[in-house]
Amino acid sequence: MTDFTHLDKDGRVRMVDVGEKAETKRVAVVAGTISMNRDTLDRIMDEKVKKGNVLEAARIAGVMAAKKTSDLIPMCHPLNITHARIDFSFDTKNHAIDIEAEVSLTGKTGVEMEALTAVSVAALTIYDMCKSYDRAMRISNIYLKSKSGGKSGTYTAK
């Protein structure tokens, strides 16, 4: 196991200095799911939610969240993200929406936290827009599918 890089020699929290790291193309892909009642999923699919187009609002919220990650998570570096994509797919069998975010940049640190934040906030936006129909929705299974770039190289979830 590696040492925690967010602690100094006295155990105080610090932001990691990435100033000397090489700039590389970095990409992170994250997935997650929001499950709901059949009627709620049907309303979203048919664009019959009173608050408007749920998936487009969630897509915008996810992109905005990726760009604001360093404002939410204390030790994250502010990043100049060059691409963010949020996609949705319907799982009608399980009454769920699968969410996937891909975030990328050319820089000195990775974008895993930005992609994780994008999926989380997209799911939260779906919940917020549909909670009057279904308070039992469940956000689950948010995980890093893959990342590339940087010294640690490529990772793909098994």
FENLINZI-V939311 format. One record per helix or strand. SS is the DSSP state (H for helix, E for strand). FROM is the first residue (numbers start at 1). TO is the last residue. If there is no record, write none. Layout:
SS FROM TO
SS FROM TO
//
This chain:
E 7 7
E 13 13
E 24 35
H 38 45
H 54 67
H 69 72
E 83 91
E 96 107
H 112 130
E 138 148
E 155 156
//
